[in-house]
Amino acid sequence: MRRLIPRWVLIFLLLWFFIHTIFVLWVGLNEDIKQADVAIVLGNKVDENGIPSLRLQSRLDRAIELYYQGIAEQIIVSGGRGIEGYEEAEVMRDGLVKAGIPATNIIVDKQGYDTFQTAQNSKLIMEARGFKTAIVVTQYYHIVRTKLAFKQFGIEPVYSAHAEMRPEIRDPYALLREFVAYYYYLFRAYPEE
């Protein structure tokens, strides 16, 4: 019986995935923190009790650090309504306000249902407010694709800071997902400027 996929193709795909994953780890874990006009915190799950998930809280904690370090005075929180019934961006804003960040320094994007929409919406917000530079805050494995999406929308430079969090059992799945999603984002259509 003939193999459906030749062995050399499997070896090539595994090698490609390995090299890509090393790149994602390198970029994601080696932060690119520079002064920026705005920090953009990407949304994540809000638990059923209305509290940010550990991943989301770790992103908020990182944004709070950056704010108090003077890296970015303005913060965009981006996330849509999850299946739990909460507006991620509003929960994120409330968490930042509890940490002492003035609500006037927080811009709420409730239409950021995914990375693509967050980048698209951030571009419009940044243009409207005259922001030129951004620092994105998300998990380490998500940074490469996030920076790609932002650059595809014409936001450059894009700096990055990863959320501080212990490795999770879902990290291998996230790396595999990011591998596929990166190439989808690389070749998908973006609006003309």
N, C-alpha and C positions, 0 to 999 in steps of 0.2 A: 504494500500500500504506500502510495506516495505521500510525502509530507505536504500539508497545506501551505506552510510557510517554510521556505528554505532556511537552513540553519544560519547561513551568513546574514540573512535579513534579521533574524532574531538577535544575533550578536550585535549587529549594527544598531538596532533599536535600543538594546540594553546599554550599549556604550554611549549612545546619544543621550539617553535618560540620565545616565551616571554623570556625564559631563555637564549637562544642563542643571542637574541637582547640585553639583559642586558650585556652579556659578550662582544659583539661587541662594545657597547657604553663605557664600562669600559676600555677596552684595547685601543680603538681608542681615547678617550678623555684624558686618563692618559698617557701622552707621556713617551717614553723610550728614552730619548736623552742622548747619550754618544758619546765621541770622536770616530770617525770612519775614515777609510781610504777613503771612498767615500760616497757621498750622491747620492741616486738614485731617480730621480723625474719621476713619472709615467705620461704618456701623458693623454690628454683629448682634447676635441673639440677646434678647432680653428674656429673662426667665419668667415663668408663669406668675410669679409673685411681684413682677414689675421691677425687679432688681437686675442690673446688668449681669450678664454671664461673666465668668472669670475672664474669658478672652476680651470681652468688651471693657470690663473694668480695668484690665491691664493696659488697654489702649488709652483709656481716660487718665489713668495714673501717669502714663508717660507724657500725655499732653499737659497735664498739670505741672509736671517737672519742667517741661520746656517753657511753659508760661512763666513760672517763677524764676527760671534761669535767664529770662529776658530774650529767649530765642525768637519767640513770636508773640506779639501782644494780642493779635486777633486769632480766633479759632473758628473754623467751620466744622460743625458736627453733621455728618451725613448718614442717613439711614431711613428706611421706610417703615411701614407698619408690618410687623411680623405676624406669624400665625397665632402668636400668644395674645395679640390684640393691642400691643403697645407700639407707639411711635418711637422707634429707636432714637431718632435725633432729639426728641423732647426729653427722653430719659437721660440721654448723654448730656444735654444742656443742664438739666437739673443736677446731675452729678458734679459738673464743673462749678456750678453756682454754689453748691454745698462746700466745695473746696476753696471758696473765697474769690473765684474769678467773677468779675462783674458781668451781668447778663448783657450789658452793652458791648462787651468784647466777644460775644459768642453769636455766630450766625448759624441759624438752623436750616438745614436742607432736608426736608421730609420726603424728597423724591429720589434719594440716593439708594435705590433698591439693589444696585450692584455696583461693581467697580467702574464699569463703563459710564453709568448714569452719574455716579459721584464725580468722575472726571469732567463729564460734560457740564454738569451743574456748577462745579467749582470754577470752570473757565468763565461762565457767565457772571457768577458772583464776583470773581476777581476783576473782570473787565469793568463791571459796574462800580466797583469800589477803588479802582486804580491800583490794585495789588499786582505786583510783577513776579514775586518769588513765593514759593510754597515749600513747606516741609510736610510730608505725609507721615501719618502715624498708623501703623497696623502691625500684624504679626510678621516675623522675619521672613517666612516663606511666601508672603503675599506682596512683598515690597517690589520685586522685579516686575511683576505684571502691573502693579499699580503705577509705577514710574513710567512704564511703557504707555499705558492708557493716557496718563497726563501729558506726556510728550506728544502723543498722537493728536491730542486736542490743542497743541501749541503752547502748553504751559512749560516753560523752561526758564531758569533751572528748576528742577524738582529735587529737593533734599529729602532725607528720610531718617526716621528713628523707629526702631522696632520696640514693640511692647515687651516689657520684661516679664517673662513667665517661664515656669519650669516646663521642660518637654512634656508633651501629652501623648497618650497612646494613639491619638488620631493624627499625629504629625506625619507619619509615612503616607497616610491617605491624602493629607493636605499637599504633600510634595508631589504626589502622583497627579492630583487634581490640577495643581498649578502648572505642571508640565503641559498638560493638554490645553488648559485655559490660556497659557501664554501664547501658544501658536494660533489659537483661535483669535486672540486679541491682536496678534501681529498682522493677521491677514484679513480681519473683518473690515467692513466699510466704516469710515469716519466721515462726518459732515465736512464739507469744504468750508474753509474760512472765508 
